[in-house]
Amino acid sequence: MSISMIAITNQKGGVGKTTTAAALLSALHQRGARVLGVDLDPQGSLGFSLGLDIEHCATIYDVFRGEVEPAEALSHTEVCDLLPSNILLSGAELEFNRPGREFLLKNVLSKVEQDYDFIIVDTPPALNLLTVNAYVAADSLIIPMAPEVLSLLGVSQIKETIESVKDYYNPRLEVLGILLNRYSARFNLNREVLELAGQIAAQLGTRVFETKIRGSVAVAEAPAHGLSVVDYAPSAKPSQDFQDLCDEVAGRWFPRNSQAGGKA
């Protein structure tokens, strides 16, 4: 297989982007994939969730400024290499205003991508320069959403940005699917949102993933331990669901094994 670069994106916050990115990195690592995480959110949640001290390490911001090479900014965790971020990245929109600024991330990753099977990019909850950089660099997008109407609105507004990036910068970009987080089929609203998500997926030329991620207190607890939920609570329902999602995304190259929550 060739390198696969996936951006996890939704302009609305609180829909599980970072949880999804961390879980996919862990699940892929368990299956033997070489994985790189990239945190483009100035909140630095992905690095924090994987146990990094994001205030005292080189970040993607330092790389964008040309102060360090990408390989020198890599942090190494137990599950992946990581290009972390922190609040300094919040000035990117104003600071990086030169021609070609949409290609900052693509140019950075071109120097290290040959060392990985998958690169997972966590994006900020906004449609800004950082998000556009993720779309320009990525092969595909996963759009997590919570089972609520406002989350649906965020997904529908992404469509215009995706189409602009495809027209001007990255014609190969595709949406792998919409992922429902904190889902419970017992609730009427969840089922209604699922139906609406299917309609939006059709507009984006994609699908709603068969896998729905169930809720659990383990999802909230895991970041405080510097672990993805997949490593923190492997038998929890969300962890099992993320393994199923990994099957949908990468199962043909990296099938699950007994270590990775294999099915009997």
N, C-alpha and C positions, 0 to 999 in steps of 0.2 A: 504494500500500500504506500501511497505518497502521504506526506505530512497532511494532517487535517487540522485546520484552525477554526475553532468554534467560539463565537461571541455569545455571551448570555446577556440578553438585553430586554429592558422594558423601561420606558421613561418614568413610570410610577415607582415609587419606593415601597418597600415592605411586601414585595411579592415573592421573595425567595431567590433572588439572583445569586447572592453570595453563597447561600446554602447549597444551591444547585451546582455552582462552579466547584466548590470545595468537595462536594459529594462525588461529582464526576471525576475529578482529579484522583481522589482516593480509590474509587472503584476501578478506574483504568490502571492505576499503579498496582493494585492487587492482582490484576490480570497479566501483569508483565509489560505493560506499555511504558514507554519513556514519555513523561509528561512535564509540560511547563505551564505554570499558571501566570497570568498577567493581570495585575490589578490596576484598572484605569479609573477607579473611583477614589477621589481625594479623601474619602472617609477611611480608606485603608482597611476595610473590613475583611477582605480575603486574607491578607497577611496576618492580621490579628487572629482570625479564625483558625489559622494553621500554626499559631504559636510564635509568630515573629514579634520582635520589638521594633515596630515600624518607625519609631522616632530615632533609632540609632543604627540605621543601616542605609546603604545606598538604595536609591529608588528609581523608578522609571522616569521621574522628573529629572534626576541628575543625568540620566542618559539622554533625554530629550534636549537638555541644555548643552550636551557635548562634553560634560565634565568627566564622565567615565564611559568606558565601553560597555556594551550590553553584557558581555560575559563577566565583567568585573562587578556588575550590579546584581548578579544572581544570588539569591539566598537559597540555602539548601534545607529543606524540611525532610521529615521522614517519608513523605509521600510524593514530593515533587520538588523541582526547582521552581523558583518564584521570582518574578520581577514585581516587587511590592510598590506601594504608593503611600503617601501621607498627605496632610492638608496643604502642603506646598504646591501640589498639583492643581489646586483650585484656581490658580492664576493662569492656567494654560491658555484660556481663551484670549486674554489680553497680551500675554507675553509672546506666544508663538503666532505672530501675525504675518509671517513672511510667506512668499509664494511657495506652494508645495506643502503647506503645513498639514494637509489632509493625509500625507504619506509618512508622517513622522514615525508611527508605529510600524508600518510595513517595512520601512527602511531599517529600523532597529531589529525587527525579528528576522530579517533576511540574513543577519550575521550569526544567528544561533539556531535557526529553525531546523537545520540539517541534523541536529542532535536529538530530535524528538519525534515521536509518533503523533502526539496530539498536543496542541496548544489551546488552552481554555482561557478566554479573556472575560473578566468580570467588568461590566460597564457601569457608569454612574446613572442615577435616576434622572436623566435629562437627555434631550436630543441636542447635544452641543458638539464642540470640536472633538472632544475625547471620544464620544460615541461614534462620530463620523470616522475617526481614525480606526476604531475597532471594525466598522463595517468595511472600510477600504482594505484592511489587512485580512479579514476573515474569508474563509470559504463558505461558511454557513452560520446561521443564527438559530439559537433556541430562545423562545420568548416565554418565560415563566409568567404566570398570572395567578392572583388569588381569586377564589370563587366569589367575586363581588362585582357589581356593575361598574364602579369607578375604575377597577382594574381593566375591564374590557375597553373602556374609553381610551386608556393609555395604549393598548395594543392597536386599536384602530388608527391612532395618530402616527404610529410608526411607519405605516404604509408609504406615505409620501417621502419620508427620508430614505427608506430602502430603495424606492424607485429612482430617486435622484442619484444615489450612490451608484446604482447599477448603470444608469445612463452615462455618468460622467467619469467614474473612477474604477468600478469593479464589476464588470458585466457577469462574472461567474458567481456572484453572491446569491445564495439561496436560503430560504427559511426551512430548517429541518422540521420544525413543528412548534406548536403552542403547548406548553406544559402547565397543567393545573396543579398548583400547590395547595396544601391544607384542604384537601378535597374529601368530602363525605357524601356519598350517594344518598344518605338518609335524609338530607335536607333539600327541600324543594328548590330553594334558591340556587344551590350548587348544581342541581340538574338543569335548571333554566339557564344558568351561566354556561354550562357545558354546551347546550344547544346553540347559544349565541356565539360562543367561541368557535364552534364549527363553521358558522356563517362567515366570521372574520377570517378564519383559516382559508376558506375557499377564495376569499378576495385576495389573500396573500399568495395564492397558489400553493398552499401547503395543507397540513392536517393538524388535528389535535392528537398528541401522542396517545397511544393506547394506555400507557402507564399514567396513572394519576397518583400524586404523592399525598399520602395520608398525613394527618397531623399527629404530633406527639410532643410531649414536654422535652424529650431528648433533643429535638431540633434546637430548642432555645438554650439548653444546657451545654451543648457540645462546644460552641466557640469559647466559653469561659475556660475550657480545658485545653484549648489550642488544638482541637481536633475537628474533623468533619464528623457529621452524624454517623456516617458509614463506619468510621473507626471507633467512635465513642460508644455507640450502641448498635453493634452489627445485627442484632436480632430484632431491633425495633422496627415497627411497620414502615416508617419512612426509609430506613436503610434498605429494607427488602425492595421497596419501590424504586429507589435510586439504582439498585442493581438491575432491576427490570428495565429502567430507562437506559442504562449503559448497554444492555443487550440490544435495545432498539437502535442506539446510536453507533455502537462499535462491535456488536456481538460477532459479526462475521469475521473480523480480524482478531478480536481478543475475546473469545468465549469465556464465560465465567468458569471458575473451578471451585473446588470445595472450600478453599481459603476465602474466596470472594462470595460467600453466601450462596454456594451452589445449590441448585434444586436437587432433591433426591430423585 
